[in-house]
Amino acid sequence: MEPIYRRTRLSPLQISGILRGYADRTPPKAMARRLKMSRDTIYRHYGLIRWRVILTGYYANGAYAKDEAGLSDVLQREIRLRRGIPQDHIYPHAAELIAWAQEWSPRLTLKHIKKIVSLTGPLDKPPALTDCEGQRLVAYINMAHIELLIDELLAGPVQDEAQRSLTARARERLEDYRRNYRAACKRIEQSPERPVIPMRHKKRVLQP
């Protein structure tokens, strides 16, 4: 598996704790106390994770507004609770809040974040993918979203016929995406290196 960071003084235990804390939506201050680390360190690493999952499309319903004026009243209130957010960081925090409102499984979120890093490279290094690697990433993000949907459906009350039908269709779609993922992996093994696709913050280059 690709290392989470290219260069870091953090121990494997601290890295694991930060990833788990983010997936669990543990506030940075609480995470800093738990890991006996500075709040600035937790804020910085949470930010790296946040940008990577936005950049790859894992947070699919991201906010497109660049300032508070373009956000809903609910999001504006949530943003203000996160005191001291710079103007140019409102977009990623809003996208994160939209995703967190769906109450995704922390277990699945942690699994997905680790795999996303594995597919895109260390969090402290700007990712750059070949065409085939980009296709593989898109297939994986689609898989992840369907896994989250199935988990949500199965976690609810006893399913009626409509829910069972939706779950069955979601499982079929998941298999389609898995085939796409395996096909992309095979293309990577068989094809020569191609020019990379730069992936930059503040712009979603790849769409699932």
VEXKOL-853350 format. One record per residue: residue number from 1; residue in three letters; x, y, z of N, C-alpha, C in turn. Coordinates in steps of 0.2 Angstrom, whole numbers, plus 5000, padded with zeros to 4 digits. Layout:
MIDO seq type  n_x  n_y  n_z ca_x ca_y ca_z  c_x  c_y  c_z
MIDO NUM  ALA    X    Y    Z    X    Y    Z    X    Y    Z
...
***
This chain:
MIDO seq type  n_x  n_y  n_z ca_x ca_y ca_z  c_x  c_y  c_z
MIDO   1  MET 5004 4994 5000 5000 5000 5000 5004 5006 5000
MIDO   2  GLU 5002 5011 4996 5006 5018 4996 5006 5021 5003
MIDO   3  PRO 5012 5023 5005 5012 5026 5012 5008 5032 5012
MIDO   4  ILE 5005 5034 5018 5000 5039 5019 5004 5046 5018
MIDO   5  TYR 5010 5046 5020 5014 5052 5020 5021 5051 5017
MIDO   6  ARG 5023 5055 5013 5030 5055 5010 5035 5056 5015
MIDO   7  ARG 5034 5061 5018 5039 5063 5024 5035 5065 5030
MIDO   8  THR 5037 5063 5035 5033 5064 5041 5037 5062 5048
MIDO   9  ARG 5036 5066 5053 5039 5064 5059 5034 5060 5064
MIDO  10  LEU 5028 5059 5061 5022 5056 5065 5024 5048 5065
MIDO  11  SER 5022 5045 5070 5023 5038 5071 5017 5035 5067
MIDO  12  PRO 5017 5028 5066 5012 5025 5062 5006 5025 5067
MIDO  13  LEU 5006 5025 5073 5001 5025 5078 4997 5032 5077
MIDO  14  GLN 5001 5037 5077 4998 5044 5076 4995 5045 5070
MIDO  15  ILE 4998 5042 5064 4994 5043 5058 4988 5039 5058
MIDO  16  SER 4988 5033 5061 4982 5029 5061 4977 5032 5065
MIDO  17  GLY 4979 5036 5071 4974 5039 5075 4971 5045 5071
MIDO  18  ILE 4975 5049 5067 4972 5055 5064 4967 5052 5059
MIDO  19  LEU 4969 5047 5055 4964 5045 5050 4958 5042 5053
MIDO  20  ARG 4958 5039 5058 4952 5036 5062 4948 5042 5065
MIDO  21  GLY 4952 5047 5067 4948 5052 5070 4944 5056 5065
MIDO  22  TYR 4947 5057 5059 4944 5061 5054 4938 5057 5052
MIDO  23  ALA 4939 5050 5051 4933 5046 5048 4928 5046 5053
MIDO  24  ASP 4929 5046 5060 4924 5046 5065 4921 5053 5066
MIDO  25  ARG 4924 5058 5063 4922 5065 5063 4923 5068 5070
MIDO  26  THR 4929 5066 5073 4931 5068 5080 4934 5075 5079
MIDO  27  PRO 4931 5080 5083 4934 5087 5082 4941 5087 5083
MIDO  28  PRO 4945 5092 5080 4952 5092 5080 4955 5093 5087
MIDO  29  LYS 4951 5097 5091 4954 5099 5098 4953 5092 5102
MIDO  30  ALA 4948 5088 5101 4947 5082 5105 4953 5077 5103
MIDO  31  MET 4954 5077 5096 4959 5072 5093 4966 5074 5096
MIDO  32  ALA 4967 5081 5096 4974 5083 5099 4975 5080 5106
MIDO  33  ARG 4970 5081 5110 4971 5079 5117 4971 5071 5117
MIDO  34  ARG 4968 5068 5113 4968 5060 5113 4975 5058 5111
MIDO  35  LEU 4978 5061 5106 4984 5059 5103 4990 5062 5106
MIDO  36  LYS 4989 5067 5111 4994 5071 5114 4998 5075 5109
MIDO  37  MET 4995 5078 5104 4998 5082 5099 4995 5089 5099
MIDO  38  SER 4998 5093 5095 4996 5100 5095 4990 5100 5090
MIDO  39  ARG 4986 5105 5092 4980 5106 5088 4981 5108 5081
MIDO  40  ASP 4987 5112 5080 4989 5114 5073 4990 5108 5069
MIDO  41  THR 4994 5104 5072 4995 5097 5068 4989 5094 5066
MIDO  42  ILE 4984 5093 5070 4978 5089 5069 4974 5093 5063
MIDO  43  TYR 4974 5100 5064 4970 5104 5059 4974 5103 5052
MIDO  44  ARG 4980 5103 5052 4984 5103 5046 4983 5096 5042
MIDO  45  HIS 4983 5091 5046 4982 5084 5043 4975 5083 5041
MIDO  46  TYR 4970 5085 5045 4963 5085 5043 4962 5088 5037
MIDO  47  GLY 4965 5094 5036 4965 5098 5030 4967 5094 5024
MIDO  48  LEU 4973 5091 5025 4976 5087 5019 4971 5081 5017
MIDO  49  ILE 4968 5078 5022 4963 5073 5020 4957 5076 5017
MIDO  50  ARG 4955 5081 5020 4949 5085 5017 4950 5086 5010
MIDO  51  TRP 4955 5089 5008 4957 5091 5001 4957 5085 4996
MIDO  52  ARG 4960 5080 4999 4961 5074 4995 4954 5071 4993
MIDO  53  VAL 4950 5070 4998 4943 5067 4996 4939 5071 4992
MIDO  54  ILE 4940 5078 4993 4936 5082 4988 4939 5082 4981
MIDO  55  LEU 4946 5082 4981 4949 5082 4974 4947 5076 4970
MIDO  56  THR 4946 5070 4973 4945 5064 4970 4938 5063 4969
MIDO  57  GLY 4933 5067 4971 4926 5066 4970 4923 5062 4975
MIDO  58  TYR 4926 5060 4981 4923 5056 4986 4918 5060 4989
MIDO  59  TYR 4919 5066 4991 4914 5071 4993 4910 5073 4986
MIDO  60  ALA 4905 5069 4984 4903 5070 4977 4898 5076 4977
MIDO  61  ASN 4895 5078 4982 4890 5084 4982 4893 5090 4985
MIDO  62  GLY 4899 5091 4983 4903 5097 4986 4899 5104 4985
MIDO  63  ALA 4900 5108 4989 4898 5115 4988 4902 5119 4983
MIDO  64  TYR 4898 5122 4979 4902 5126 4973 4903 5133 4975
MIDO  65  ALA 4900 5135 4980 4900 5142 4982 4907 5143 4985
MIDO  66  LYS 4910 5149 4984 4917 5151 4986 4917 5155 4993
MIDO  67  ASP 4911 5157 4995 4910 5161 5001 4904 5160 5004
MIDO  68  GLU 4903 5162 5010 4897 5161 5014 4890 5163 5010
MIDO  69  ALA 4891 5168 5006 4884 5171 5003 4881 5166 4999
MIDO  70  GLY 4885 5161 4996 4882 5156 4992 4880 5150 4995
MIDO  71  LEU 4880 5150 5002 4878 5143 5005 4871 5144 5008
MIDO  72  SER 4868 5138 5010 4862 5138 5013 4863 5141 5020
MIDO  73  ASP 4857 5143 5023 4857 5146 5030 4860 5140 5035
MIDO  74  VAL 4858 5134 5034 4861 5129 5038 4868 5128 5038
MIDO  75  LEU 4871 5128 5032 4878 5128 5031 4882 5134 5034
MIDO  76  GLN 4879 5140 5033 4882 5146 5035 4883 5145 5043
MIDO  77  ARG 4878 5143 5046 4878 5142 5054 4883 5137 5056
MIDO  78  GLU 4884 5131 5052 4889 5126 5053 4896 5129 5052
MIDO  79  ILE 4897 5133 5047 4903 5136 5045 4905 5140 5051
MIDO  80  ARG 4901 5144 5053 4902 5149 5059 4904 5146 5065
MIDO  81  LEU 4902 5140 5066 4904 5136 5072 4911 5134 5072
MIDO  82  ARG 4914 5133 5066 4921 5132 5065 4925 5138 5064
MIDO  83  ARG 4926 5141 5070 4928 5148 5070 4935 5148 5067
MIDO  84  GLY 4936 5154 5064 4943 5156 5061 4945 5153 5054
MIDO  85  ILE 4939 5150 5050 4941 5147 5044 4942 5153 5039
MIDO  86  PRO 4948 5153 5036 4950 5158 5031 4945 5158 5025
MIDO  87  GLN 4944 5163 5022 4939 5164 5016 4940 5159 5011
MIDO  88  ASP 4946 5157 5009 4948 5153 5004 4947 5145 5006
MIDO  89  HIS 4945 5144 5012 4944 5137 5015 4937 5136 5016
MIDO  90  ILE 4933 5141 5014 4925 5139 5015 4923 5134 5011
MIDO  91  TYR 4925 5134 5005 4923 5129 5000 4924 5122 5003
MIDO  92  PRO 4930 5120 5005 4931 5113 5007 4928 5111 5013
MIDO  93  HIS 4927 5116 5018 4923 5115 5024 4916 5114 5022
MIDO  94  ALA 4913 5117 5018 4906 5117 5016 4905 5110 5013
MIDO  95  ALA 4909 5108 5008 4909 5101 5005 4909 5096 5010
MIDO  96  GLU 4914 5097 5015 4914 5092 5020 4908 5091 5024
MIDO  97  LEU 4905 5097 5026 4899 5097 5030 4893 5094 5026
MIDO  98  ILE 4893 5095 5020 4887 5092 5016 4888 5084 5016
MIDO  99  ALA 4894 5082 5015 4895 5074 5016 4894 5072 5023
MIDO 100  TRP 4896 5075 5028 4895 5072 5035 4888 5072 5037
MIDO 101  ALA 4884 5077 5034 4877 5076 5035 4873 5070 5033
MIDO 102  GLN 4877 5066 5029 4874 5060 5027 4875 5054 5032
MIDO 103  GLU 4880 5056 5037 4881 5051 5042 4884 5044 5039
MIDO 104  TRP 4889 5045 5035 4892 5039 5033 4895 5035 5038
MIDO 105  SER 4895 5028 5037 4899 5024 5042 4906 5025 5043
MIDO 106  PRO 4908 5027 5049 4915 5028 5050 4920 5022 5048
MIDO 107  ARG 4917 5016 5048 4921 5011 5046 4923 5011 5039
MIDO 108  LEU 4917 5012 5035 4918 5012 5028 4922 5018 5026
MIDO 109  THR 4921 5024 5029 4924 5030 5027 4932 5029 5028
MIDO 110  LEU 4934 5026 5033 4941 5025 5035 4944 5020 5029
MIDO 111  LYS 4940 5015 5028 4942 5010 5022 4943 5014 5016
MIDO 112  HIS 4939 5018 5014 4939 5022 5008 4944 5027 5008
MIDO 113  ILE 4945 5031 5013 4951 5036 5013 4958 5032 5012
MIDO 114  LYS 4959 5027 5016 4965 5023 5015 4966 5021 5008
MIDO 115  LYS 4961 5018 5005 4962 5016 4998 4963 5022 4993
MIDO 116  ILE 4959 5028 4994 4960 5033 4990 4968 5036 4990
MIDO 117  VAL 4970 5036 4996 4977 5038 4997 4982 5033 4993
MIDO 118  SER 4980 5026 4994 4984 5021 4990 4984 5022 4983
MIDO 119  LEU 4978 5025 4980 4978 5025 4973 4980 5032 4970
MIDO 120  THR 4981 5037 4975 4983 5044 4972 4990 5046 4975
MIDO 121  GLY 4993 5042 4980 4999 5044 4983 4999 5048 4989
MIDO 122  PRO 5004 5049 4993 5004 5052 4999 5001 5059 5000
MIDO 123  LEU 4998 5060 5005 4994 5066 5006 4998 5072 5006
MIDO 124  ASP 5004 5072 5007 5009 5078 5007 5012 5079 5001
MIDO 125  LYS 5010 5075 4995 5013 5076 4989 5007 5077 4984
MIDO 126  PRO 5007 5082 4980 5002 5083 4975 5001 5077 4970
MIDO 127  PRO 4995 5074 4970 4994 5068 4966 4995 5070 4958
MIDO 128  ALA 4997 5065 4955 4997 5065 4947 4996 5058 4945
MIDO 129  LEU 4991 5057 4941 4989 5051 4938 4990 5050 4931
MIDO 130  THR 4992 5044 4928 4991 5042 4921 4984 5042 4919
MIDO 131  ASP 4983 5042 4913 4976 5041 4911 4972 5035 4914
MIDO 132  CYS 4976 5029 4913 4973 5023 4916 4972 5023 4924
MIDO 133  GLU 4977 5026 4927 4976 5027 4934 4970 5031 4936
MIDO 134  GLY 4969 5037 4932 4963 5041 4933 4957 5037 4932
MIDO 135  GLN 4956 5032 4927 4950 5028 4926 4949 5023 4932
MIDO 136  ARG 4955 5021 4934 4954 5016 4940 4952 5020 4946
MIDO 137  LEU 4954 5026 4947 4952 5030 4953 4944 5031 4952
MIDO 138  VAL 4942 5033 4946 4935 5035 4945 4931 5029 4947
MIDO 139  ALA 4933 5023 4945 4929 5017 4946 4929 5015 4953
MIDO 140  TYR 4935 5017 4957 4934 5015 4964 4930 5020 4968
MIDO 141  ILE 4930 5026 4966 4925 5031 4969 4918 5029 4968
MIDO 142  ASN 4916 5027 4962 4910 5025 4961 4908 5019 4965
MIDO 143  MET 4913 5014 4966 4912 5008 4970 4910 5010 4978
MIDO 144  ALA 4915 5015 4980 4914 5018 4987 4907 5021 4988
MIDO 145  HIS 4905 5025 4983 4898 5028 4984 4892 5023 4985
MIDO 146  ILE 4893 5017 4980 4888 5012 4981 4888 5008 4987
MIDO 147  GLU 4894 5007 4989 4895 5004 4996 4892 5008 5002
MIDO 148  LEU 4893 5014 5001 4890 5018 5007 4882 5018 5006
MIDO 149  LEU 4879 5018 5000 4872 5018 4999 4869 5011 5002
MIDO 150  ILE 4873 5005 5000 4870 4999 5002 4871 4998 5010
MIDO 151  ASP 4876 5001 5013 4877 5001 5020 4871 5005 5023
MIDO 152  GLU 4869 5011 5020 4864 5015 5023 4857 5011 5022
MIDO 153  LEU 4856 5008 5017 4850 5004 5016 4849 4998 5021
MIDO 154  LEU 4855 4994 5022 4854 4989 5026 4854 4991 5034
MIDO 155  ALA 4856 4997 5035 4856 4999 5042 4850 5001 5044
MIDO 156  GLY 4845 5003 5040 4839 5005 5041 4834 5000 5044
MIDO 157  PRO 4828 5002 5045 4823 4997 5048 4821 4991 5043
MIDO 158  VAL 4817 4987 5045 4816 4981 5041 4814 4983 5034
MIDO 159  GLN 4817 4981 5029 4816 4983 5022 4809 4981 5019
MIDO 160  ASP 4806 4985 5015 4800 4983 5012 4802 4982 5005
MIDO 161  GLU 4797 4980 5000 4799 4978 4994 4803 4983 4990
MIDO 162  ALA 4801 4989 4990 4804 4994 4987 4812 4995 4989
MIDO 163  GLN 4813 4994 4995 4820 4995 4998 4824 4989 4996
MIDO 164  ARG 4821 4983 4996 4824 4977 4994 4826 4977 4986
MIDO 165  SER 4821 4980 4982 4823 4981 4975 4829 4986 4974
MIDO 166  LEU 4828 4991 4978 4834 4996 4977 4840 4993 4979
MIDO 167  THR 4841 4989 4985 4847 4986 4987 4849 4982 4982
MIDO 168  ALA 4845 4978 4979 4847 4973 4973 4850 4977 4967
MIDO 169  ARG 4847 4982 4965 4850 4986 4960 4856 4989 4962
MIDO 170  ALA 4857 4991 4968 4863 4994 4970 4869 4989 4970
MIDO 171  ARG 4867 4983 4972 4872 4977 4972 4874 4976 4965
MIDO 172  GLU 4870 4976 4960 4871 4975 4953 4876 4980 4950
MIDO 173  ARG 4874 4987 4952 4878 4992 4950 4885 4992 4953
MIDO 174  LEU 4886 4989 4959 4892 4988 4963 4897 4983 4959
MIDO 175  GLU 4893 4978 4956 4897 4973 4953 4900 4976 4946
MIDO 176  ASP 4896 4980 4943 4898 4984 4937 4904 4988 4938
MIDO 177  TYR 4904 4992 4943 4909 4996 4945 4916 4992 4947
MIDO 178  ARG 4915 4986 4950 4920 4982 4952 4923 4979 4945
MIDO 179  ARG 4919 4978 4940 4922 4975 4934 4926 4981 4931
MIDO 180  ASN 4923 4987 4931 4927 4993 4928 4934 4994 4932
MIDO 181  TYR 4934 4993 4938 4940 4994 4942 4945 4989 4940
MIDO 182  ARG 4943 4982 4940 4947 4977 4938 4950 4978 4931
MIDO 183  ALA 4946 4980 4926 4948 4982 4920 4953 4987 4919
MIDO 184  ALA 4952 4992 4923 4957 4998 4924 4964 4995 4927
MIDO 185  CYS 4963 4991 4932 4969 4988 4935 4973 4984 4929
MIDO 186  LYS 4970 4981 4925 4973 4977 4920 4976 4981 4915
MIDO 187  ARG 4973 4986 4913 4975 4991 4908 4982 4994 4911
MIDO 188  ILE 4982 4996 4917 4988 4999 4920 4994 4994 4920
MIDO 189  GLU 4992 4987 4921 4998 4982 4920 5000 4981 4913
MIDO 190  GLN 4996 4982 4908 4998 4980 4901 5000 4986 4897
MIDO 191  SER 4998 4992 4900 5000 4998 4895 5007 5001 4898
MIDO 192  PRO 5010 5005 4893 5016 5008 4895 5014 5015 4899
MIDO 193  GLU 5019 5018 4902 5018 5024 4905 5015 5029 4900
MIDO 194  ARG 5011 5033 4903 5008 5039 4899 5009 5045 4903
MIDO 195  PRO 5008 5051 4899 5008 5057 4903 5003 5058 4909
MIDO 196  VAL 5005 5061 4914 5001 5061 4920 4996 5066 4919
MIDO 197  ILE 4990 5065 4923 4985 5071 4924 4986 5074 4930
MIDO 198  PRO 4988 5080 4930 4989 5084 4937 4982 5085 4940
MIDO 199  MET 4982 5084 4947 4976 5085 4951 4978 5091 4955
MIDO 200  ARG 4974 5096 4955 4975 5102 4959 4969 5104 4963
MIDO 201  HIS 4971 5107 4969 4966 5109 4974 4961 5114 4971
MIDO 202  LYS 4956 5114 4974 4950 5119 4972 4947 5118 4965
MIDO 203  LYS 4949 5112 4962 4946 5111 4956 4945 5103 4955
MIDO 204  ARG 4939 5101 4954 4938 5094 4954 4940 5092 4946
MIDO 205  VAL 4946 5089 4945 4947 5087 4939 4944 5081 4936
MIDO 206  LEU 4943 5076 4941 4940 5069 4939 4933 5069 4942
MIDO 207  GLN 4929 5067 4938 4922 5066 4940 4920 5059 4940
MIDO 208  PRO 4917 5056 4945 4915 5049 4945 4909 5048 4941
***
